[in-house]
């Protein structure tokens, strides 16, 4: 069944008569007023591309783009209302759920999502073309409009009545997604309870915003100016750039230390002055806490308010606590399974941490340190120890990872594993900047195009930069067959070092990890083989499984053949030694893993039990760290990933969970070379091909033949080094 939305009908009837902007009342149940500007048909068609076509970025008029997507918002929402009206008018069982309901929603979503992707790409890639003042209102409006289909009671009820036994596995996933989203949006609630639920969510959202504002204001109060060039002479260039007050010349003093994570932590890691390290560390510990000198910036009460509101919301929806509610969007089967898994890793990591700190103490003493190592010393001395033991130096190693060589090695790995060829296609499509490159993917033995993607990898002054955010993947088209089969298209936008002084872009090893990890996500988007965009690529993948493909790709960096293929000094071509890659990966793994376990478990506890956050910190600290709890420690008061983000609540463990699954998957590849291609194709045809159309636990079972466990993760990080067996 085909739908022509109210907005489309309105435009057809009125726009020919009124070629200029007209204020028009839309005949809908709400009687709202909309402004319908003149929209060029050519512009709309240039944005709504299908199959092998691509947006024409350089010819876009941003004002007209604004008008076009505003029109799409209205068209999308009116289209959803048309479907609701149809469902309300037809008898049960007299309609086809997919042909008459879900596939028309797909058609509406395609147009909406493709235009949004174009504007999002321009916003991230060039603020001079798409400034934040224009994009933010569009983004916020798009997020609201996008949820319309999941807030529809008629569509929700239609999905609940579906006979799942007559549907394909993928169709079941689509139906279950609408049911899951509808339940989380309160569509099961009575009118009175629904009102209370929505008020609760609005209040919680406001509290989360206040939490973030207070924390950012607390960070901004800190002032630490560095004027001594000797203190920063060994700092990586990207860190100096973040700290520099003179952005045109980052090597020119002075520099300022900000408390945002991504600057403060790396400053502590590289600063040779212990007093300065302590000063930055203690300021970060205090930020947003009761210990902060400015009481109005205290997030302590806000943490408890947010926890209370989340618990109330969960109870209204019929859950025991917010942790149980969060499991709807997770791969893990229960809170107890999560806790038991993490605690089994802690049993290995905690004793190892003590030995690592003891070794670090001996090392620092030999280098002239006279003090017992404390929390603010660990990363500094660990960096120096890793350099002396294994020759790992972030700055020196970057000379061995020129971007083009890394990309060549990455593409060759994809050919070797997945049987695909990645070919650059210069002058094939219109690009938003000369630095951007466009690639197409074909199978080794088949010249037909599988997918396309853009790479915009190097930093530019106009590109979006966010501390702690390594990059963005923008989906222009997901794999889909509705209304007809389309070629997937994505854009990967990073801020890697640019070409300087005729030297190529040189990456740190951490930046290589970022590139490999983000490329894993890109491959999951473009190699997916499904019919419905709702479950294509990363759509509908559980939160704690989203990182599986990215972490799987990162594992290959420690494979000797892959490592050799991506490195070579940019001047001499000399290779880095590959005989201690495992030791480099496992260095300080006990301490680092305990740190992640602590954050994961305190997040879970805050969303499953009612104990005050301060008491939780005191109870849990010594189980995870071999250092005394500082009097300022108020970690939940600056736990922004969880407290200022509803989606992050009871979800911090997801990063560890994905790493656990990825390590288990990668263990299968530690076999003779002749098996690797077969395994790689199997990985492609499961984790990449299924996307979100099949539960990740089931995908794992189809690949591995059993349920996952943390043994491979523990072994990979050397957490079981002292096991007698």
Secondary structure, DSSP 8 states (H G I E B T S, - for coil): -----HHHHHHHHHTTT--S-EEEE--STT--EEEE----HHHHHHHS--TT----GGG--HHHHHHHHHHHHHHHHHHHHHHHHHHHHS-TTSS-IIIIIIHHHHHHHHHHHHHHHHHHHHHHH-TTTS-HHHHHHHHHHHHHHHGGGGS-HHHHHHHHT--GGGS-HHHHHHHHHHHHHHHHTTTTS-HHHHHHHHHHHHHHHHHHHHHHHHHHHHHHT---EE--GGGGTTS-HHHHHHHBS-TT-TTSS-EE---STTTHHHHHHH---HHHHHHHHHHHHHTTSTTSSSGGG--HHHHHHHHHHHHHHHHHTT-SSHHHHHGGG-SSS-HHHHHHHHHHHHHHHHHHHHHHHHHHHHHHHHTT--S---HHHHHHHHHHHHHHHH---HHHHGGGBBHHHHHHHHHHHHHHHH-EEEEE-TTSS--SSTT-EEEEEEETTEEEEEEEEEEEEE--TTS---TT--EEEEEEE-SB-SSS-B-EEEEEEEEE---BTTB--B--HHHHHHHHHHHHHHHHHHS---S-GGGSTTTT--GGGTTHHHHHHHHGGGSHHHHHHH-B-TTT------TTHHHHHHTTHHHHHHHHHHHHHHHHHHTT----HHHHHHHHHHHH-SS---TT--GGGG-HHHHT-GGGTTTTTHHHHHHHHHHHHHHTT-S-HHHHHHHHHHHIIIIIHHTTSS-HHHHHHHHHSS---SHHHHHHTTTTTT---
